[in-house]
Amino acid sequence: MDGRFRRHDLVTIVPAARARQAVEVLGDEAWWPVAEVDRLRRGVIDGVALPAVVSRQEPGLAGLAVGFASPYRQEGNRLRGRAVVSPQAVCLIRDPYQVIAESRCTTVPDLPVFGVLDEAWALAAAAGLPCGVFGSAALALATGLPYCHEGSDLDLVVKMGPLDAVEGFHRAVCDLVVKSGVAIDVELELPDGAGIKLAELFDGGNTVLAKGFTGVRLMDKDEVRALDHRYSLC
């Protein structure tokens, strides 16, 4: 896929291609209101084009695997779909770091998750770690649609840096969770683009699961620690 795309990227598909795009609804389609399924398939809600989210790529796909999410929820479940699109049909790519940067100039709803996002972003900046946002908060920031609610959690990604800075950020995030009551899930992006759960890196185990663009692998934590020399040289 020529390196253009990464997991969690938000991509906009040109309208003509989006109108022809087949979208598979996840789960039992009949459980959802027909009108909401139709809006997800058309890819436009209240005049706003829904971005697709780049997924992990499976072998043999003739295109880019993406997911679609509607702001609509039923009994706590969000309406979602998936598709395989032509990379040539993508007209805009926003990675999690761009989404959070753009949010500095965006008016957001008065919800706990957005206040916590500001605090977490400041903590990452103080630690010298580039920080991005994905999940429902990213979709809300990118579209202005009501993807978030009072109980929404927060999904963040930070780029690898010196391990002492990464660990300090992890502790600060844990304190922020306790203070705010908002659940925060942080991925640490490794130099090859794979992501590992920050909480797993600092738990009592010996391995972490690394999720990449085309697959997952189990890594020994010593492999992650060995990367520290890249960031600790004077």
Secondary structure, 3 states (H helix, E strand, C coil): CCCCCCCCCEEEECHHHHHHCCCEECCCHHHCCHHHHHHHHHCEECCEECCEEECCCCCCCCCEEEEEEEEEEECCEEEEEEEEECHHHEEEEECHHHHHHHHHHCCCCCCHHHHHHHHHHHHHHHHCCCEEEEHHHHHHHHHCCCCCCCCCCEEEEEECCCHHHHHHHHHHHHHHHHHHCCCEEEEEECCCCCEEEHHHHCCCCCEEEEECCCCEEEEEHHHHHHCCHHHHCC
